Amino acid sequence: MGNKRILAFAREAGGAAAIAPVIALLKSAGADVAVCSKDAGVQVFERWGQRPIPLAEGSGGAVTQIFAKAWGGALPDCVFTSATSLPQLDMTEKHLWQWAGENDVPSVAVLDQWQNYGLRFSGTEKKDYLKYLPDVCCVMDEIAKTGMERDGFPAERIAITGQPAFDAIAAEAKPLPPGEKAALLAQLGFQSDRPLVMFVGEPIRLDFNTTYGYDECSTLRALLEILGERPVRPNLLVKKHPANTDDDYVGCGTEEYHDRMNIRIVGTEFPPRPLARAADVVVGMASILLTESILLERPTMSFQPDAQVLDKCFPATVGALPLITARKDARTALYGLLDDPAYRADWMARQGTIRHLHGAAHRVVDIINSRCAIN
């Protein structure tokens, strides 16, 4: 790679997690990477020791200020970003791809999730559908590639690399050692003799309003009702999405059930993977953390009560998890996973059909190297 100049950006936590391992490899090979971010992405990059430069938006003026400081005004050899933000939330990725195209700078993006393919490359108006395209988008697998093509993304711009954020999971694919788990439970204020159920939050109400038929609040309330029926109630950990606020969970039932079970709501102060490894069951809706939980070999459940949109959870769409929309089915699954070893074993065998394409970060580096060579 030499001293190639790379302008990197991600805003969302998931997007930053997808490109941070690639940035680490680029830097170790001698590339000069100007890492830019804002909002939830900043904390992820900092966890990797990558101090991001603030970048509010991807206009020409903002970009010029970045490489004026980083390289004395020289253009980057490649723009490298996540492909994560929905247009109604942030357009920085898209404007960076547009700027790169206008200035003959190659652009490479990394997809982090199996959903909303077309939206990630579109503006807020219908006429701007797939208006913003990187030269190459690195995707997880054939399923993602097919979904991208179905939504109209040009096939010649897609490269299957795997998801770089998943590369480190193999070493973590086991429960936390008993001592570490006990220490974490104590830190969370939980009783160590109770099972731990972890609920994975998402900003569905913020991003999609009532479109899905459920959101993080209605799902959490349904989960609380199910757990509240158990004679021995578990510890319940609610892991907020980085875009969630405490207000998103007001009125969701946690106040009513606090006297009946131990409930803790946490945010980005706790990295998600150790929490998932400590959990006896991980319950969510469609978050990428459900896929990570499966790869970590933890019992994982997708619960989408009264769902009107049925294709948002990747493990469910490929049959590794059942898509549970009815409360009675959720109760059967959750109780079975907590109480019945045979039920749990069958469930784990089914979810174990999901595999990660290891070495994803190295493949993305190869793509970037090839694009820089073309330039």
GUDRENKOL-535393 format. One line per field, with one value per residue (C-alpha): residue number from 0; residue in one letter; z negated, x, y negated. Coordinates in Angstrom, 2 decimals. Each point is the difference from the previous one (the first is absolute). Example, Ala and Ser with C-alpha at 12.3 -4.5 7.8 and 13.67 -1.06 7.14 Angstrom:
2
k 0,1
r a,s
pz -7.80,0.66
px 12.30,1.37
py 4.50,-3.44
This chain:
375
k 0,1,2,3,4,5,6,7,8,9,10,11,12,13,14,15,16,17,18,19,20,21,22,23,24,25,26,27,28,29,30,31,32,33,34,35,36,37,38,39,40,41,42,43,44,45,46,47,48,49,50,51,52,53,54,55,56,57,58,59,60,61,62,63,64,65,66,67,68,69,70,71,72,73,74,75,76,77,78,79,80,81,82,83,84,85,86,87,88,89,90,91,92,93,94,95,96,97,98,99,100,101,102,103,104,105,106,107,108,109,110,111,112,113,114,115,116,117,118,119,120,121,122,123,124,125,126,127,128,129,130,131,132,133,134,135,136,137,138,139,140,141,142,143,144,145,146,147,148,149,150,151,152,153,154,155,156,157,158,159,160,161,162,163,164,165,166,167,168,169,170,171,172,173,174,175,176,177,178,179,180,181,182,183,184,185,186,187,188,189,190,191,192,193,194,195,196,197,198,199,200,201,202,203,204,205,206,207,208,209,210,211,212,213,214,215,216,217,218,219,220,221,222,223,224,225,226,227,228,229,230,231,232,233,234,235,236,237,238,239,240,241,242,243,244,245,246,247,248,249,250,251,252,253,254,255,256,257,258,259,260,261,262,263,264,265,266,267,268,269,270,271,272,273,274,275,276,277,278,279,280,281,282,283,284,285,286,287,288,289,290,291,292,293,294,295,296,297,298,299,300,301,302,303,304,305,306,307,308,309,310,311,312,313,314,315,316,317,318,319,320,321,322,323,324,325,326,327,328,329,330,331,332,333,334,335,336,337,338,339,340,341,342,343,344,345,346,347,348,349,350,351,352,353,354,355,356,357,358,359,360,361,362,363,364,365,366,367,368,369,370,371,372,373,374
r m,g,n,k,r,i,l,a,f,a,r,e,a,g,g,a,a,a,i,a,p,v,i,a,l,l,k,s,a,g,a,d,v,a,v,c,s,k,d,a,g,v,q,v,f,e,r,w,g,q,r,p,i,p,l,a,e,g,s,g,g,a,v,t,q,i,f,a,k,a,w,g,g,a,l,p,d,c,v,f,t,s,a,t,s,l,p,q,l,d,m,t,e,k,h,l,w,q,w,a,g,e,n,d,v,p,s,v,a,v,l,d,q,w,q,n,y,g,l,r,f,s,g,t,e,k,k,d,y,l,k,y,l,p,d,v,c,c,v,m,d,e,i,a,k,t,g,m,e,r,d,g,f,p,a,e,r,i,a,i,t,g,q,p,a,f,d,a,i,a,a,e,a,k,p,l,p,p,g,e,k,a,a,l,l,a,q,l,g,f,q,s,d,r,p,l,v,m,f,v,g,e,p,i,r,l,d,f,n,t,t,y,g,y,d,e,c,s,t,l,r,a,l,l,e,i,l,g,e,r,p,v,r,p,n,l,l,v,k,k,h,p,a,n,t,d,d,d,y,v,g,c,g,t,e,e,y,h,d,r,m,n,i,r,i,v,g,t,e,f,p,p,r,p,l,a,r,a,a,d,v,v,v,g,m,a,s,i,l,l,t,e,s,i,l,l,e,r,p,t,m,s,f,q,p,d,a,q,v,l,d,k,c,f,p,a,t,v,g,a,l,p,l,i,t,a,r,k,d,a,r,t,a,l,y,g,l,l,d,d,p,a,y,r,a,d,w,m,a,r,q,g,t,i,r,h,l,h,g,a,a,h,r,v,v,d,i,i,n,s,r,c,a,i,n
pz 0.00,-0.67,-0.93,1.79,-1.36,-1.10,-1.13,-2.19,-1.49,-1.94,-2.12,-1.30,-2.62,2.26,2.92,-2.07,-1.34,3.58,1.28,-3.13,0.42,3.62,-1.05,-2.51,2.78,2.35,-2.64,-0.85,3.70,0.02,1.39,-1.18,-1.12,-1.02,-2.07,-0.15,-1.97,-2.07,-2.34,-1.01,2.27,-2.00,-3.04,2.12,1.72,-3.33,-1.32,2.83,-0.91,3.16,-0.98,2.55,1.51,-0.28,3.35,-0.14,3.65,3.24,2.10,2.03,-2.44,-3.02,1.76,1.20,-3.57,-1.04,2.58,-0.18,-3.63,0.57,3.22,0.72,2.56,1.93,1.03,-1.59,2.09,-1.15,-1.92,-2.31,-1.90,-1.53,1.87,-2.98,-0.42,1.19,2.01,-2.45,-2.74,1.68,3.52,-0.71,1.48,3.13,0.45,-0.45,2.80,2.16,-0.75,0.80,3.36,0.93,-0.84,1.58,-3.39,-0.41,-2.70,-1.90,-2.46,-2.40,-0.67,-3.57,0.08,2.11,0.38,1.56,2.91,2.36,-2.69,-0.95,3.40,0.49,-0.90,-1.84,3.18,2.31,2.92,-1.92,-0.27,0.44,0.90,-2.21,0.81,-1.10,2.63,-1.99,-2.84,-2.04,-1.24,-2.38,2.26,2.99,-1.86,-0.38,3.61,1.25,-2.15,1.29,3.61,-0.61,-1.27,3.14,-1.16,2.96,-0.26,1.37,-3.02,-2.59,-1.60,-2.47,-2.82,-3.22,-2.87,-1.57,-3.36,-0.30,0.50,-3.72,-1.06,0.39,-2.98,-2.09,1.01,-3.47,-3.22,-2.33,-2.52,-3.32,-1.82,2.71,0.21,-3.77,-0.01,2.86,-1.64,-3.23,1.91,1.51,-3.42,0.94,-2.08,1.20,-0.75,2.56,3.78,2.04,2.92,2.15,2.08,2.98,0.72,3.33,0.93,2.00,-1.24,0.93,3.42,1.18,-2.28,0.22,3.33,-1.47,-2.26,-3.03,-1.45,-2.83,-2.59,0.99,0.32,-3.39,-1.62,1.55,-1.20,-3.52,-0.08,1.03,-2.51,-2.73,0.19,-1.02,-3.61,-0.07,1.93,1.72,-0.04,2.97,1.66,2.52,2.34,1.68,3.59,0.23,1.63,-2.81,-2.89,-3.47,0.99,2.64,-2.81,-2.23,-0.17,1.42,-3.19,-1.81,-2.74,-0.60,-0.18,-2.07,-3.17,1.59,1.75,0.11,3.06,1.15,3.05,1.37,3.00,1.65,-3.34,0.32,3.24,1.33,0.60,-3.62,-1.00,2.65,-1.11,-3.56,1.01,-0.19,2.78,2.29,1.22,2.61,3.09,3.06,-1.35,1.45,-3.59,0.39,2.77,-2.21,-2.85,2.22,1.07,-3.71,-0.44,-2.37,0.12,2.05,0.68,2.38,-1.39,2.19,-1.54,2.52,2.74,3.23,1.69,-0.07,1.68,-2.34,-2.08,2.03,-2.09,0.27,3.76,0.59,-2.41,-2.76,-2.40,0.03,0.61,-3.13,0.21,-2.48,-3.77,-0.65,2.34,-1.67,-3.39,1.22,1.50,-2.92,-2.65,2.06,0.36,-3.71,-1.39,2.49,0.97,2.92,1.40,-0.38,1.77,3.00,0.14,-0.11,2.82,2.17,-0.67,0.51,3.75,0.19,0.71,0.40,2.96,-1.96,1.17,1.07,-1.02,2.11,3.02,-0.37,-0.20,3.27,1.61,-1.20,1.24,3.42,0.26,-1.06,2.63,2.65,-1.07
px 0.00,2.91,-0.89,-3.32,-2.35,-3.37,-2.92,-2.20,-3.41,-2.83,-2.75,-1.98,1.41,-0.53,1.67,3.00,0.32,0.01,2.81,2.17,1.73,0.78,1.44,2.23,1.39,0.47,1.95,2.15,0.93,1.10,-3.07,-0.67,-3.65,-1.96,-2.80,-3.10,-3.19,-2.80,-2.76,0.01,2.91,2.48,-0.04,0.51,3.06,1.40,-0.36,2.32,2.48,-0.94,-0.58,-2.53,-0.03,-3.46,-1.80,-3.47,-0.93,1.59,-0.11,3.01,0.87,-0.06,2.05,2.55,0.57,0.76,2.65,1.43,0.88,0.93,2.02,0.64,-2.78,0.85,-3.00,-0.53,0.80,-3.23,-3.16,-0.92,-3.31,-2.68,-3.30,-2.28,-1.89,-3.58,-0.56,-2.47,2.64,3.26,1.31,3.73,0.99,-1.97,1.46,3.49,-0.60,-1.38,3.01,2.37,-1.66,0.14,3.72,1.08,0.80,-0.89,-2.58,-0.51,-2.83,-0.78,-3.52,-0.65,-3.55,-2.37,-2.77,-1.04,2.39,-1.34,-0.62,3.68,0.89,-2.95,-1.09,-3.14,-2.02,-1.31,1.89,3.26,-0.34,3.47,1.38,3.07,2.27,3.54,2.25,-0.01,-2.23,1.37,-2.77,-0.28,-1.04,-2.04,-3.23,0.99,1.20,-3.31,-1.93,2.10,-0.57,-3.73,-0.19,1.75,3.61,2.37,1.41,3.39,0.51,-0.56,2.79,-0.63,2.52,-1.74,-0.75,3.26,-1.67,-0.54,3.64,0.81,-3.05,1.51,2.31,-2.98,-2.44,-0.45,-1.73,1.84,2.13,-1.87,2.16,-0.39,-3.74,-0.41,1.95,-2.07,-3.28,1.11,0.93,-3.48,-1.60,-1.44,-0.45,2.40,-2.44,-2.54,0.20,0.82,-2.22,1.41,-2.33,1.63,-1.48,-0.32,-1.21,-2.94,-2.49,2.40,0.94,-3.23,-2.80,-2.85,1.01,1.15,-3.00,2.32,2.82,2.52,-2.57,-2.86,2.38,1.57,-3.43,-1.06,3.25,-0.55,-3.51,1.34,2.86,-2.31,-2.01,2.97,0.13,3.75,0.54,3.33,2.23,-0.94,2.66,-1.23,2.85,-0.85,1.03,2.47,-2.78,-2.45,-0.52,-1.30,-3.29,-0.54,-0.62,-2.21,-3.46,1.18,-0.76,3.32,-1.40,-2.90,2.17,2.91,-1.57,-0.40,3.35,3.44,0.21,2.97,0.13,3.49,1.46,3.37,1.83,-0.15,1.33,-2.66,1.96,1.01,-3.63,-1.23,2.55,-1.27,-3.65,-1.93,-2.30,0.37,-3.33,-0.36,-1.90,2.26,3.24,3.36,0.84,-2.30,2.29,3.03,-1.69,-0.50,3.65,0.91,-1.99,-2.56,-3.69,-1.58,-3.62,-1.65,-3.32,-2.00,-3.48,-2.79,2.59,-1.23,3.43,1.49,3.40,2.11,1.75,2.71,0.21,-3.78,-0.11,2.56,-1.73,2.63,-2.57,-3.78,-1.76,-2.11,-2.86,-2.50,0.41,-0.95,2.77,2.46,-0.96,0.52,3.39,1.29,-1.08,1.41,3.36,0.16,-1.36,0.27,3.51,-1.30,-1.99,3.05,2.26,-2.34,-0.22,3.77,0.45,-2.39,1.59,3.45,-0.66,1.19,3.71,2.36,2.37,3.24,2.72,-2.50,2.17,2.91,-2.29,-1.22,3.62,0.66,-2.94,1.32,3.50,-1.37,-2.04,2.94,2.12,-2.58,0.21
py 0.00,-2.36,-3.55,-0.10,-2.65,1.37,-2.16,2.25,-0.74,1.65,-1.54,2.98,2.33,3.01,-1.70,-1.04,3.55,1.30,-2.23,-0.43,3.42,-0.91,-3.36,1.79,2.22,-2.94,-1.92,3.01,0.21,-3.64,-1.75,-3.56,0.25,-3.08,1.54,-2.23,0.50,-1.48,1.12,3.69,0.91,-2.09,2.29,3.12,-1.45,-1.15,3.55,1.03,-2.73,-1.94,-3.62,-1.25,-3.46,-1.65,-0.13,-1.50,0.63,1.11,-3.16,-1.05,-2.76,2.29,2.66,-2.56,-1.14,3.58,0.77,-3.52,0.74,3.65,-0.21,-3.66,-0.16,3.18,2.08,3.40,3.06,1.63,-0.85,2.89,0.02,2.13,0.35,-0.25,-3.27,-0.32,-3.20,-1.52,0.25,-0.99,-0.57,-0.29,3.37,-0.74,-3.47,1.43,2.51,-2.80,-2.22,2.86,0.62,-3.68,-0.13,3.32,1.50,3.70,0.80,3.26,0.65,2.85,1.28,1.13,1.39,2.10,-2.58,-3.33,0.54,-2.65,-2.62,-0.08,-1.42,-2.34,-3.51,-0.99,-0.54,2.75,-1.54,0.53,3.77,1.57,-3.43,0.42,2.93,0.88,1.57,3.24,1.18,2.89,2.29,2.93,2.88,1.14,-0.75,-3.65,-0.15,1.39,-2.49,-2.89,1.03,0.50,-3.58,-1.25,-0.45,0.70,3.52,-1.07,-2.25,2.76,2.04,2.84,-0.33,1.01,-2.38,-1.31,-0.63,3.76,1.01,-0.10,1.98,3.48,-0.57,-1.14,2.76,1.45,-1.04,-2.33,1.91,0.39,-2.53,-2.64,0.61,-0.31,-3.26,-1.41,1.01,-1.64,-3.16,-0.01,0.57,3.40,3.15,2.67,2.84,-1.26,0.47,-3.10,-1.05,-2.79,-2.16,-1.69,-3.42,-1.80,-3.51,1.37,-2.58,-2.80,1.37,1.65,-1.22,2.57,1.56,3.31,0.59,0.16,-2.05,0.31,-1.09,2.30,2.95,-0.64,-0.26,3.33,1.60,-1.31,1.45,3.42,-0.02,-1.30,3.23,2.16,1.25,-0.71,-3.18,-0.62,-3.02,-2.20,-2.13,-2.60,-0.96,-3.28,-0.64,-2.92,-2.04,0.77,-2.41,0.78,-1.64,2.71,2.48,-2.13,1.57,3.33,1.92,0.02,-2.23,2.39,3.11,-1.34,1.38,3.44,0.49,-1.55,-2.27,-2.07,-2.31,-0.70,-1.82,-0.38,0.04,3.81,1.59,2.38,3.21,0.73,-0.59,2.41,2.61,-0.31,0.41,3.24,-1.26,-3.03,-1.40,-2.72,-1.00,-0.41,-1.47,1.06,0.95,3.02,1.28,-0.68,1.84,3.03,-0.09,-0.25,3.25,-1.48,1.01,-2.77,-0.89,-2.48,-1.24,-2.39,-0.20,-0.64,-0.65,-1.56,0.17,3.49,-0.23,-2.15,2.66,1.75,3.22,0.39,-0.64,2.79,2.40,0.05,-1.42,0.23,-3.30,-0.37,-2.49,1.49,-0.32,3.63,1.17,-2.36,1.43,3.58,-0.84,-2.04,2.48,2.86,-1.70,-0.76,3.27,2.88,1.23,2.07,-2.93,-2.21,2.53,0.23,-3.81,-0.38,2.52,-2.01,-3.39,1.54,0.12,-3.65,-0.27,-2.94,-0.40,-0.41,-2.39,-2.67,-2.96,1.27,0.38,-3.58,-1.19,1.85,-1.83,-3.36,0.83,0.91,-3.21,-2.15,1.75,-0.86,-3.62
